[in-house]
Amino acid sequence: MQSKLSELLSPLDVFCARDDRPPPEAVPVEPPEIPQPYRKLLVHSSDMTPTLEAFHGAGIYLDPLTIIDEADVYAREVVLCLDGSGKPVEYGAIRIFLDQLDSPVQAEIREARRPLGTLLEEYRQDRESRPLRFFRIVPDQTIQNIFGERAGDAVYARQNRVVNRAGACIAQVLEILPR
């Protein structure tokens, strides 16, 4: 069961293992089972950052929690927050394959100030999001602390791949939204 759960929560599982904390409880769901506005925010083939910016009517900045930088693979556990209020609108983890991106994009990714979707748009990197699965998560202590959720309140998420025109993976992403 642990390997299936790890696969479901990849790449967040890497950070949970690194910090010796159990991953949050996750249950796979089909898109029709996802309530609104989660469905609108998760079930699409667009980048999450502009989707969240349009929904909230504000820009988004990156708050990196943990970074693992290993040559051509760069991973980070992050919170995306609204400009101005600082309200967290996404928690998750991303594994970026830097060799699939131009050097200026790689440099900005390593600065860890702006979300990947923002950078890919700005640098006109050809890409497409391909959601792999969706799920309901029972917030663990980390998610409760970030979002201010109560224990037992379910939140929704997606596991996503960002690919280039040739189909090569640019990034693997786990995107968890607050209530």
BAGU-974087 format. One record per residue (C-alpha): chain; x, y, z; residue number from 1; residue in three letters. Coordinates in steps of 0.2 Angstrom, whole numbers, padded with zeros to 4 digits. Example, Ala and Ser with C-alpha at 12.3 -4.5 7.8 and 13.67 -1.06 7.14 Angstrom:
<atoms>
 ch     u     v     w   i  aa
  A  0062 -0022  0039   1 Ala
  A  0068 -0005  0036   2 Ser
</atoms>
This chain:
<atoms>
 ch     u     v     w   i  aa
  A  0000  0000  0000   1 Met
  A  0014  0012  0004   2 Gln
  A  0021  0011 -0014   3 Ser
  A  0004  0015 -0021   4 Lys
  A  0002  0029 -0009   5 Leu
  A  0019  0036 -0013   6 Ser
  A  0015  0035 -0032   7 Glu
  A -0001  0044 -0029   8 Leu
  A  0007  0058 -0019   9 Leu
  A  0023  0060 -0030  10 Ser
  A  0033  0071 -0029  11 Pro
  A  0027  0076 -0011  12 Leu
  A  0032  0059 -0005  13 Asp
  A  0050  0064 -0007  14 Val
  A  0048  0078  0005  15 Phe
  A  0038  0068  0018  16 Cys
  A  0051  0054  0018  17 Ala
  A  0065  0067  0019  18 Arg
  A  0057  0075  0035  19 Asp
  A  0052  0058  0042  20 Asp
  A  0033  0063  0042  21 Arg
  A  0019  0052  0036  22 Pro
  A  0011  0058  0019  23 Pro
  A -0007  0064  0021  24 Pro
  A -0021  0052  0018  25 Glu
  A -0027  0053  0000  26 Ala
  A -0041  0045 -0009  27 Val
  A -0042  0045 -0028  28 Pro
  A -0058  0053 -0036  29 Val
  A -0065  0055 -0053  30 Glu
  A -0068  0072 -0060  31 Pro
  A -0087  0071 -0058  32 Pro
  A -0084  0068 -0039  33 Glu
  A -0075  0084 -0036  34 Ile
  A -0086  0098 -0030  35 Pro
  A -0085  0115 -0037  36 Gln
  A -0075  0126 -0037  37 Pro
  A -0061  0113 -0035  38 Tyr
  A -0067  0105 -0051  39 Arg
  A -0065  0121 -0061  40 Lys
  A -0048  0124 -0053  41 Leu
  A -0041  0106 -0055  42 Leu
  A -0048  0098 -0070  43 Val
  A -0040  0107 -0085  44 His
  A -0024  0106 -0096  45 Ser
  A -0018  0123 -0091  46 Ser
  A -0005  0129 -0079  47 Asp
  A -0011  0131 -0062  48 Met
  A -0003  0148 -0058  49 Thr
  A -0014  0158 -0071  50 Pro
  A -0029  0147 -0067  51 Thr
  A -0027  0152 -0048  52 Leu
  A -0023  0170 -0053  53 Glu
  A -0039  0172 -0063  54 Ala
  A -0050  0164 -0050  55 Phe
  A -0043  0175 -0036  56 His
  A -0041  0191 -0046  57 Gly
  A -0023  0193 -0040  58 Ala
  A -0005  0189 -0044  59 Gly
  A  0004  0174 -0036  60 Ile
  A  0021  0173 -0028  61 Tyr
  A  0031  0157 -0023  62 Leu
  A  0035  0153 -0005  63 Asp
  A  0048  0139 -0005  64 Pro
  A  0048  0128  0010  65 Leu
  A  0061  0115  0005  66 Thr
  A  0072  0114 -0011  67 Ile
  A  0082  0099 -0017  68 Ile
  A  0094  0104 -0031  69 Asp
  A  0103  0089 -0040  70 Glu
  A  0111  0094 -0056  71 Ala
  A  0097  0093 -0069  72 Asp
  A  0083  0088 -0057  73 Val
  A  0077  0102 -0046  74 Tyr
  A  0063  0099 -0033  75 Ala
  A  0054  0110 -0021  76 Arg
  A  0040  0109 -0008  77 Glu
  A  0031  0126 -0010  78 Val
  A  0016  0137 -0005  79 Val
  A  0009  0148 -0018  80 Leu
  A  0002  0164 -0010  81 Cys
  A -0008  0179 -0016  82 Leu
  A  0001  0196 -0019  83 Asp
  A -0005  0208 -0006  84 Gly
  A -0014  0197  0006  85 Ser
  A -0001  0183  0007  86 Gly
  A -0016  0171  0008  87 Lys
  A -0010  0153  0003  88 Pro
  A -0019  0147 -0012  89 Val
  A -0009  0131 -0016  90 Glu
  A  0002  0119 -0007  91 Tyr
  A  0012  0106 -0016  92 Gly
  A  0028  0099 -0023  93 Ala
  A  0036  0099 -0040  94 Ile
  A  0050  0090 -0048  95 Arg
  A  0057  0100 -0063  96 Ile
  A  0068  0092 -0076  97 Phe
  A  0080  0107 -0080  98 Leu
  A  0088  0099 -0095  99 Asp
  A  0071  0102 -0104 100 Gln
  A  0071  0121 -0102 101 Leu
  A  0082  0135 -0108 102 Asp
  A  0096  0142 -0098 103 Ser
  A  0088  0158 -0093 104 Pro
  A  0072  0149 -0086 105 Val
  A  0083  0137 -0077 106 Gln
  A  0092  0151 -0068 107 Ala
  A  0076  0159 -0063 108 Glu
  A  0069  0142 -0057 109 Ile
  A  0084  0141 -0045 110 Arg
  A  0081  0158 -0038 111 Glu
  A  0064  0151 -0031 112 Ala
  A  0054  0167 -0032 113 Arg
  A  0041  0164 -0045 114 Arg
  A  0030  0149 -0049 115 Pro
  A  0035  0138 -0064 116 Leu
  A  0019  0142 -0074 117 Gly
  A  0023  0161 -0073 118 Thr
  A  0041  0158 -0079 119 Leu
  A  0035  0146 -0093 120 Leu
  A  0023  0159 -0099 121 Glu
  A  0035  0173 -0098 122 Glu
  A  0049  0164 -0108 123 Tyr
  A  0036  0157 -0120 124 Arg
  A  0041  0139 -0116 125 Gln
  A  0029  0127 -0126 126 Asp
  A  0021  0116 -0114 127 Arg
  A  0005  0107 -0110 128 Glu
  A -0002  0101 -0093 129 Ser
  A -0008  0083 -0092 130 Arg
  A -0017  0079 -0076 131 Pro
  A -0013  0061 -0071 132 Leu
  A -0026  0059 -0057 133 Arg
  A -0036  0068 -0044 134 Phe
  A -0039  0065 -0026 135 Phe
  A -0047  0070 -0010 136 Arg
  A -0035  0073  0005 137 Ile
  A -0038  0073  0023 138 Val
  A -0026  0087  0029 139 Pro
  A -0011  0082  0039 140 Asp
  A -0003  0094  0052 141 Gln
  A  0007  0102  0038 142 Thr
  A -0008  0106  0027 143 Ile
  A -0018  0111  0042 144 Gln
  A -0004  0123  0047 145 Asn
  A -0002  0131  0030 146 Ile
  A -0020  0133  0025 147 Phe
  A -0028  0134  0043 148 Gly
  A -0039  0119  0039 149 Glu
  A -0047  0109  0053 150 Arg
  A -0043  0091  0055 151 Ala
  A -0055  0081  0045 152 Gly
  A -0060  0094  0032 153 Asp
  A -0056  0087  0015 154 Ala
  A -0047  0096  0002 155 Val
  A -0044  0092 -0016 156 Tyr
  A -0028  0090 -0027 157 Ala
  A -0021  0084 -0043 158 Arg
  A -0006  0075 -0049 159 Gln
  A  0000  0083 -0065 160 Asn
  A  0014  0082 -0078 161 Arg
  A  0019  0097 -0088 162 Val
  A  0026  0091 -0105 163 Val
  A  0034  0100 -0120 164 Asn
  A  0029  0099 -0138 165 Arg
  A  0039  0083 -0140 166 Ala
  A  0031  0075 -0125 167 Gly
  A  0046  0076 -0114 168 Ala
  A  0042  0079 -0096 169 Cys
  A  0046  0096 -0090 170 Ile
  A  0039  0094 -0072 171 Ala
  A  0029  0082 -0061 172 Gln
  A  0018  0092 -0049 173 Val
  A  0007  0088 -0034 174 Leu
  A -0006  0103 -0032 175 Glu
  A -0016  0104 -0016 176 Ile
  A -0029  0117 -0014 177 Leu
  A -0037  0124  0002 178 Pro
  A -0055  0124  0006 179 Arg
</atoms>
